[in-house]
Each structure stands twice: as C-alpha cells, then as structure tokens.
Amino acid sequence: MLLILSMRTARPVRAYDARSLEGVAMTTVIFDGEPIRPGKVVCVGKNYAAHIEEMASVPADNMVVFMKPATSIGTTLHATLDEPLHYEGEICLMMQSGSVAGVGFGLDLTKRATQSKLKAAGLPWERSKAFTGSALFSEFVSAPADLTRLGVELRVDDELRQKGDVSLMLYPPDVILQELNQFLVLEDYDIIMTGTPAGVGAVQIGEHFSGRVLDGDNELIGGAWVAQ
C-alpha cells in the first residue's frame, strides 16, 4: 500500500531541455556554413594509450564504442549538471555518402562520478555520457584528403591541456570506419567522435575553453566556450 501511494505521488523527472538549461539543447551543427542535424553521435573510447593510462585503465580487446543521441548536442559548456562535469577534447568526423566529408572539434562532457559507478557495476554509460548538453561542437569544414595528418589541441585559460594526433590513435580514422561498418549504418551527417588524448579534467566555472583541429601545422577549425 505504501509503495502504491509513493508511486502515485512521486514527482515526474524531466530530462534537460532547451528551456530548462537556457538554450543548451541545439541538436544541429554547422557544416560549411549550413545548419545540419546529425542523426546520431558515435563515440570511440580508449583510443589514446596515454589517456588509458591516466584513467588507470587497460586497453580493450576490441574498439570501444558508445553512442550519444542528437539531443545530446548543446551550445553551452556547463561545469555542473547534477554533478561536476569533465571535459574530453576530440577530433570529430562528419559522414556523407559513406565517407568522411567534414571535420570539427568536439567536447565530450562526462559525469565522471556516475560513470565510475556504472563501470564498477558493469552497466551501460548512457547516464554519464548521453545526457542533453553532453556534446559540444565547433563548426565543421570540409575534410582534407589525408586524414592521417589530423591533430587536436585544447587550451583552458590559454594553458595547453590536451594535444594529440592520428599517429597516437590506437584506431585511426580508416580503422574506425572499418570497425563501425561491421555492425551499424553510418548515415549522412552522423558525427564520429574519435576519442580523447591525455589531459582530461573537471570543468570549472569561468574557464575559457579553446579547441582546434589541425591538418599538420595548419588550423582547420576551432571552437571556444566559457564554462557556466
């Protein structure tokens, strides 16, 4: 009887949305100057050996893949959503006609405390990785012909926090595509987040984040946010 009563009187839990987070939900990105709505965001985990080491983890037998819905795409960098958020800067690829058409910089935001609990229990990561506002992107530009020259940098308050490139990836872009094509369909404008190099950490209110994707020594595109 008490259980039934508590179920009837329990307050409904509302997911984060654009209204409750003052515009955090975007669901679209800009590709070559045009707004595009990706169908999904496919994420690769454990793709840099140094990041695996800093997380006190070990390489997986197979490429680690997890997903974010389109509604995870946000515009605002939050330091806290229920709990502190951690940043992970990444090279991001945009698909079109079965191949990589665009590149951009992305922040994969993580509820690290929740993720640790889920990992310990052997449970999926969605509550820590797929929440609304967990994916922030710069604009996307046309991809260079040679993806092996891609690199990524993230600066926080002008301090270099993360730096990596394709040569350091356990799964470079061509292998990522081969692996993903074995078990899912990559549709036009889907985004692939290719994993983060070492240097992840907690977001602090007021910090200025500036990330960019490089083609060799040349900047292709960058994005900037101030943590709220």
Secondary structure, DSSP 8 states (H G I E B T S, - for coil): -HHHHHHHH--------TTTTTS-B---EEETTEEE--SEEEEEES-BHHHHHHTT----SS-EEEEEEGGGEES---SBSSSB-EE-EEEEEEEETTEEEEEEEEEE-B-HHHHHHHHHTT--SHHHHSSTT-EEE--BEE--S-GGGEEEEEEETTEEEEEEEGGGBSS-HHHHHHHHTTT----TT-EEE----S--EE--TT-EEEEEEEETTEEEEEEEEE--
